[in-house]
Each structure stands twice: as C-alpha cells, then as structure tokens.
Amino acid sequence: MDTKRLILFVIFSMSILMLWEAWQREHTPAPVVQQQVQASNQTVNGVPADATTNAGTTAIDGTFKLLAGQRISVTTDLYKADIETTGGDLRRLELLKHRAANVADNDKSNFVLLDDAAKPMTYVAQTGLIGANLPSHNAVFTSTATAYQMQADKDTLEVRLSWVGEGVTVDKIYTFHRNKYVIDVNYEIKNGSAAAITPEVYYQIVHDNESNQGSALMPTFTGGAYYTEAHKFDKIAFSDMEKEPLNIESKDGWVGLLQHYFVSAWIPKDGLARKFYTEKLNEHMYRIGTRSTLPSIAAGATYSIPARLFSGPQTKDDLIATAPGLKYTVDYGMLTIVATPLFWVLSKINGLVHNWGIAIILLTLLIKALFYPLSAKSYRSMAQMRELAPRLESMKKKFGDDRQKMQQAMMELYKTEKINPMSGCLPILLQIPVFIALYWMLLGSVELRHAPFFGWIQDLSAIDPYYILPLIMGASMIIQTKLNPKPTDPIQAKVMTWMPVIFSVFFFFFPAGLVLYWVVNNIVSIWQQWYVNKSIHAAALLKKSGGKH
C-alpha cells in the first residue's frame, strides 16, 4: 500500500466510524421506562423528586413537571437570565456575546444555553436544601424586584431571594460578575427555631436526552460530566445514567452538563464533603448533581454556604481560571495530549494575526515544515515508484494474469533499484496522530464559532455557504492523485480516481475551518511532492545518460 492510499484509507475509516456511531445513536430503541416519578414528597438520592402540586406547573412529559411561579429577569454584560421564584431555579440563560445560529443564516438572535420551554430542549440549574422545614427546589421564594440590571459602573449584580419557614429563614443569593461566566450562588440560613438543625444542600442540572446531539456527519457529545482529584475527569452518557447511576463521594470536584462548545458545572465550596449522583427522571429527562451535609446550625445561629455555577462557552482561559479539571470539558478525545499544545500554538498565532483563519493557515504551514523531513522520505518513495511505472506496466503486459510471477518480478525490480515501497508508510503513520488531533481540536474549539476568515467565510465553525473550499480541496486531491504513481491494479486505479469526488462530498458538510486546514495541507503537499518528483526525475535522467549533462 503506498502512502497516498494509506492516508486516504485512514481518513475514510474515520468517516465510516463517525457515520456508524451516529447511525447507532439514531436507531437504538429508547429504553422502556421502569418507574415514573411519583409524589412530591418522594425523594431520589435524598433529593426531592419533581412532581405536581397545587402550584402552577410546566409539564415536560410523563409525570415530570417543573413548578412554575414568577419570573425574575436579570441582565448583565454577558447574560440575560430568568430566575423562577419557585425553587429559585435558573430556568433560562441567554448568552449575549454568542449568536444562536450560523452567521450565514442571518439570524441575529442570541444563543440560549439554558431553557425550560422544552422547545426543543429542557435544561435548568436547580439548588435546594434538605431537612425538616427547609426549602427544596419546589419551595416558593420571594424577591423585592422582578427585574435586575447590572449598572455600567458596577462589576457585580446581586439578586436576593427570600424564603420564610417555621422558625427558619433562608436567603438564596445570586451574584453575577462582569465579564465572567461564573455565577456565585450563596445560601444564608438563619435558624430562629429553638433547636439545632443539620441541613443538606444539593446542586443539580436537569436536561433532556434528545437535544443538541449534533448531525450525522458531525456527531457531538451532550451529557453529564464530573471531576475529582481522585477520579479525574469523566463523561457520563444519559444511557449510562440509567444503567449505572453515578454514586461517588469526594471532598473536591464538580459536576456538570456538556454540549458542543458549552458547559454548565456546579462547583461546591472547597473542602466540603460531597456525593455526586445521577438520576433518570422519566423516559427523556435526567439530572446530575452533588449533595452535601452541612454543619449543625445551633438555635439562633446563622450559617452561609457558597457555591459557584459556571455556565457558558468552553473558552480555555475561563475554564482554567474557574476550577481544576474544568479545562477537560473541551474534549479532544484520546489525543488530548497532542491537541492541547496544538491549540496553544494556534491561539498564540491568532494573538499575533487576530484572524483564526490565517492562524489555521500558519499553523498548518508550521506543522508541514516540522514534518517535512519525514514527509520527504514518503515523497521520494512515491516519486521513485512513479519513475518505475512504465517498467511495471510493461511487466504487467508481459505476465498478464499470472499474479505470482508478476509479484516476483516486481520484488526483483525493487531490489535491483534499491527501492522499498513500504518505506514511505512509517513517516505518514507517525504524522497521522497529529493530523487527527488537529481535526478534533478545530472541531471542538468554541473560539472558532462565528469567527470570520474573509470574504464569504464569516464563520469558521459552519460549512462553507458556497462550497468553494470543498471544491478547491477536491481539485487539490485530483492533482495529488496525478502526482502519485498510478496503481497497477485497475480496481485500485478506479478507487483512486473517484476518491477525490467522494471526499469532496464529505467535506461539503464539514466546518469551514477544518476544510481550510485540509486545503492548505493539500496545497503544500502538492508543492512538496512536485519538488521531490522533479528532483527524482532529474536524477533518473542523469542516471540513464551515464552521468552526462
């Protein structure tokens, strides 16, 4: 197998695997619901289950309902949020710095990360207290205002919700920060009763298992995730939450919900012992959360328990600054160790040129330059095979269908000319992990979302609206095919002829940033292969002439 066919084989295999994974996800039958959520006083993992009461409700499906109260609107420099007085839940979160749709769609609306409308998704952040006469996420809070807005001269905005029970009062305080996707959520518990209380606090995210699943050609992960120093980072698919619910105890870490480009994660107070849990609520609804037992609060005493919610784009600098392990939510797969430094270099280049498209081009050129010593060996092998093509064609005519004699004659020819047809494969195999890591890095970087290049490319994370880059890539593959030796096998020759067309169609549906990388990579490869071919051909002519110019 020559190096060109090896590269195409690897790319084709990756495409087939992605398509197969998407097909399985789309066609696996939904599991049968074994048990529905019952009454409002029922608990799961010690956390009150969602159920109907006399209050207004927002039905999702089955028996699962979100209790409805009064909406409190909050506007900051980054968010437009809706907080529900029932539970003090964060029910809707609109990101003001991120567009909802592709730039080419002319949709000026903002991206909605959290929403309880169930059209098309359900995604809410809840917190609550567990214990006699304490407010869970089903309790009704009050607020002094129905709308809050961050002032231009302020860096924080506080939204205080209050709940009054029998001898106990609780304030739930949201604090939004300027230019930060971190929201502080603090409980102030005042025990005015005659006895000590020992409450528990929980933080959870509720999400459906159908929305934000990507496309067939570009499948992406939406599901739970958690991190502790002991267990490190791990993702949890919704199907796994049903089969084996999460049950981990730790003194550190966070739990959250991942989707392409964005993440929401609850980060409890440092040093607070916690238990991570997941739960299937009904056929389409799941939750992931963390629960902690608080110290005993004596009669007449006050206790404050802080936590943080990160909810926003997976921007590397923000993730690193927020919590240990949160950076791993930008998932580059098994090749993270390679992809992470590649993104670091890409971001540094972008810091100089201020254009992610140009940064991709320069990074591709840098990688091609670094790998040229390895690539040149492959190119020389293909160039030598190209020089032998006429002699191989003559041998094919001579031996006809006698494959054994043909193979023996080819091996003898390679030995005589001191050519190893497999010598070009190892260098390519060494480069493949870098190419695949770069692929996943470009696919998973939110920094490229809605990032313009120039001209008609105004969003490097979206497909080329006019398919110009995929067509250029197809043309470059055709040129590469012409530069390489033609396979002696007629079937292989036909496959190589149609391969550029097939892969051009694949790349019609790939983000422009990925296609740009492949176009630049192909163009540079063409120049390198042409240069080596020219050198080898000149050396072959010199050899035939007996060293005379």
FENCOR-V474613 format. One line per field, one symbol per residue. ss: DSSP state (h for helix, s for strand, l for the rest). phi: phi as a letter, one per 30 degrees, with the letter a starting at -180 (. if undefined). burial: I if it has 16 or more other ideal C-beta (glycine too) atoms within 10 Angstrom, else O. A space follows every 50 residues. Layout:
BEGIN
ss = ???
phi = ???
burial = ???
END
This chain:
BEGIN
ss = llhhhhhhhhhhhhhhhhhhhhhhhhhlllllllllllllllssllssll llllllsssssllsssslllssssslllsssssslslllssssssssssl llhhhllllsssssslllllllsssssssslllllllllslsllllsssl lllllssssssssslllssssssssssllllsssssssssslllllslls sssssssslllllsllllslllsssssslllssssslhhhhhhlllssss lllssssssllssssssslllllsssssssllllssssssssslllslll lssssssssssssllhhhhhhhlllhhhhlllhhhhhhhhhhhhhhhhhh hhhllhhhhhhhhhhhhhhhlhhhhhhhhhhhhhhhhhhhhhhhhhhhhl llhhhhhhhhhhhhhhhlllllhhhhhhhhhhhhhhhhhhhhhhlhhhll lllsllslllllsllllhhhhhhhhhhhhhhhhllllllhhhhhhhhhhh hhhhhhhlllshhhhhhhhhhhhhhhhhhhhhhhhhhhhhhhhhlllll
phi = .dddddddddddddddddddddddddcdddddddacdcddcdbbhicedd adbdddbcdcahcdbcdcbcdccbbbdcbbcbccddiidccbbccdcbdd cdeddiccdddcdcacdibcbbabcbbacckeibdddcdccbbdbcbbbd ddcccbbcbccbbbcdibbbccccbccdibcccdbbccccccddbdbbdc bbbbbcbdccdhcicddbdbcbldaabbddcicacbdedddddbedabca cajbbabcbeibabbdbdeeiddbbdbbaddaebcbbbabbbccddcdei cbbcbcabbcbldddeddddddaeidddddccidcedcdddddededddd dcchadddddddddddddddceeddeddddddddddddedddddddddch cddddddddddddddddhbcdcdddeeddddeedddddeddddcdddddi ddcahdccadccdddchddddddddddddedddcddedddddddddddee dddddedecceedddeedddedddddddddddeddddddddddddiicd
burial = OIIIIIIIOOIIOOIOOIOOOIOOOOOOOOOOOOOOIOOIOOOIIOIIII IOOOOOIIOIOOIIIIIIIOOIOIIIOIIIIIIIIIIIIIIIIIIOOIIO OIIIOOOOOOIIIIIIOIOOIIIIIIIIIIIOOIIIIIIIIOIOOOOIOI OOOOOOIOIIIIIOOOOIOIIIIIIIIOOIIIIIIIIIIIIOIOOOIOII IIIIIIIIIOIIIOOOOOIOOIIIIIIIOOOOIOOIOIIOIIOOIIOIOI OIIIIIIIIIIIIIIIIIOOOIOIIIIIIIIIIIIIIIIIIIIIOOIOOO OOIOIIIIIIIIIIOIOIIOOIIOIIIIIIIIOOIIOIIIOIIOOIIOII OOOOIIIIIIIIIIOOIIOOIOOIIIIIIIIIIIIIIIOOOIOOIIOOIO OOOOOIOOIIOOOIOOOOOOIOOIIOIIOOIOOIIIIIIIIIIIIIIIII IOIOOOIIIIIIIIOOIOIIIIIIOIIOIIIOIIIIIOOOOOOOOIOOII OOIIOIIIOIIIIIIIIIIIIIIIIIOIIOOIIOOIOOOIOOOOOOOOO
END
